Amino acid sequence: MAKRTYEFDYQCGDASCIIEVDTKIFTEEIAIQALTFFDWDWDKEADIISEIIKKYALRIFQISASANYTLKGIIRSFNDHEGFVPFGKTYGIQLKEFEKYEFADYCLDVQMTEE
């Protein structure tokens, strides 16, 4: 088994996730199909599997920022999206954990005009 574990951190701890990939099941062919399904900019000289796993992580952060999901909820929501191979042992990719992005009003830059 060729298992890789990717640990992603977004904006210095604002969000994080861990994705585990079995490259004997989740192959470069699968990665290329997903990368070419979307109109993404990706490094064609880099490791293909690593490039698609970055896209998985970004999508996880987008989903988790829009709702208050548990790990199972994130996986279920993610698996409903076309273009990605679903999470699961069958496909050789698993979301092991995530910490969602928390929006805060003190991070807003506000401009107000009054007439």
Order of alpha helices (4+ residues) and beta strands (2+ residues): beta-beta-alpha-alpha-alpha-beta
